[in-house]
Amino acid sequence: MASCSQEVRARAARWFPITNACHGRRGLRTPRWAECVRLRRLHGRGAGWVDLHLLASVLVRRWQLWTADSVLAGLAGELGIGYTI
């Protein structure tokens, strides 16, 4: 019998294939994430833990980020990864 967390991961893999890409070999582990936040001076700027992880992952993947959140959009713009419509 599969554990609850295994079932949740399996369901997430079906519905959110991007989760596998973000947590794969090129994903950010805590030390790399913390270094990214520190070097780019992202702490104390109004973005939460999840927002900062999202920004760091987008940077690593060289993607662009569109968001309706003004703080997150501002940081993404400063980092050169903001997407505007």
ABEGO torsion letter per residue (X at the ends): XBBAAAAAAAAAAAABAAAAAAABAABBBAAAAAAAAAAAGABGAGBBAAAAAAAAAAAAAGBBBBBABAAAAAAAAAAGABBBX
